[in-house]
Amino acid sequence: MLGHRPTHVEIDLDALRHNFYQARQQAGDRQVLAVVKADAYGHGAGKVAPALQAVGADLFGVAMLEEGVELRGAGIERPILVLGGLYPGQEEELFRQRLTPALFDLEAARRLNEAARRQGVICPFHLKIDTGMSRVGFRPEELAEVLPRLAGMRALQLQGVLSHLALADEPEHPFTDEQLTRFRACLARVRQAGFTPAQIHLSNSAALFTGELPETNLVRPGIALYGGVPADHFAGRLDLRPVMSFRTSVAQIKSIPAGTGVSYGHRFRAGRPTVLATIPVGYADGYSRQLSGKGEVLLRGQRARVAGTVCMDWTLLDVTDIPGVAVGDQVTLLGRDNGQAITAEEWAQRIGTISYEVFCQVSKRVPRIYRGG
Ligand SMILES: Cc1ncc(COP(=O)(O)O)c(C=O)c1O
């Protein structure tokens, strides 16, 4: 068998299914669209989506057409919503792969309608409304012009209406109510224009676990499926299990005298005789260079700190206070070891980002190993 570098990610499909059941329970009788864009937030959409389909995910959400094509290749039969819309020239592939676009500009709608007419198909779509994220979506005041134009596009069928919340992770913030009010008003206008959308949706993970949105009948959790805490105030309050662990093992041990400089820029200088463990992981793997001098990992059930600058392929750990560290010892960058844990939230906080980015940064060259069949 081909030997391999020990750096890898473990994906716990049992934890994924557990999190899905939590979301399903919270969703009540609403449909669950599993957001698996960006390669299932770095977890590997080709394995994650089939596992979720098998336990009853109703739909899947991706950011771009190519991600939808990958899901079809992985055996996904359920509807796939392309949240990021459609670019010129993608129409026929969209029909071939039976993907559903979110539409938020009239030119894309016109092109899609033309292409659908030429092919003799009726293409379902979801209407994306910008109720306050100011990202993509028709603004409420545009609907007076947009809705009659869409009604005239006979090869398109409005199947759903969606919007996205900007502040769902801040439950006390009044702007979420403001977005809801705008969404309700837009929905009324859509219906007045003669459309009968079957699917109405607004909730990401934070909104889903915050409470009911009676006008919606579909929810769109992403981060919660991967065990990420959707917002700080949920910490310790949700029964979600981290799905990803990131591990490697010690490649080399060296003892250096006090005063020795370590790694690029010698930003770490040993203040005492020091034992260093070199691990084969670096920023090219997604171990952020911002963790230089700050990151912590688990080794022999204890925490060890990153010494100096994280390199492209290597990182150095100060293991002076951990007796007996040896080449081959397992190192946990993310996940549990001996009753301790490094969470994505802890990692994110150290470098001023969010768990989403920690997951998505784990690069393609790190093999994903799936557990829990
Ligand atoms: C339109 C849309 N819906 C749902 C989600 C899922 O959000 P979360 O991962 O916070 O649950 C995202 C993620 O960014 C999104 O862009």
Ligand as a Chemical Component Dictionary entry (heavy atoms), coordinates in Angstrom:
data_LIG
# 
_chem_comp.id                   LIG 
_chem_comp.type                 NON-POLYMER 
_chem_comp.pdbx_formal_charge   0 
_chem_comp.three_letter_code    LIG 
# 
loop_
_chem_comp_atom.comp_id 
_chem_comp_atom.atom_id 
_chem_comp_atom.alt_atom_id 
_chem_comp_atom.type_symbol 
_chem_comp_atom.charge 
_chem_comp_atom.model_Cartn_x 
_chem_comp_atom.model_Cartn_y 
_chem_comp_atom.model_Cartn_z 
_chem_comp_atom.pdbx_ordinal 
LIG C1 C1 C 0 -28.531 31.872 1.196 1  
LIG C2 C2 C 0 -28.015 31.035 2.328 2  
LIG N1 N1 N 0 -28.865 30.268 3.026 3  
LIG C3 C3 C 0 -28.464 29.507 4.049 4  
LIG C4 C4 C 0 -27.140 29.481 4.449 5  
LIG C5 C5 C 0 -26.719 28.621 5.618 6  
LIG O1 O1 O 0 -26.285 29.418 6.672 7  
LIG P1 P1 P 0 -25.721 28.778 8.028 8  
LIG O2 O2 O 0 -24.486 28.032 7.627 9  
LIG O3 O3 O 0 -25.415 29.958 8.883 10 
LIG O4 O4 O 0 -26.766 27.897 8.555 11 
LIG C6 C6 C 0 -26.223 30.275 3.771 12 
LIG C7 C7 C 0 -24.819 30.278 4.193 13 
LIG O5 O5 O 0 -24.058 31.180 4.063 14 
LIG C8 C8 C 0 -26.669 31.076 2.673 15 
LIG O6 O6 O 0 -25.821 31.874 2.001 16 
# 
loop_
_chem_comp_bond.comp_id 
_chem_comp_bond.atom_id_1 
_chem_comp_bond.atom_id_2 
_chem_comp_bond.value_order 
_chem_comp_bond.pdbx_ordinal 
LIG C1 C2 SING 1  
LIG C2 N1 SING 2  
LIG C2 C8 DOUB 3  
LIG N1 C3 DOUB 4  
LIG C3 C4 SING 5  
LIG C4 C5 SING 6  
LIG C4 C6 DOUB 7  
LIG C5 O1 SING 8  
LIG O1 P1 SING 9  
LIG P1 O2 DOUB 10 
LIG P1 O3 SING 11 
LIG P1 O4 SING 12 
LIG C6 C7 SING 13 
LIG C6 C8 SING 14 
LIG C7 O5 DOUB 15 
LIG C8 O6 SING 16 
# 
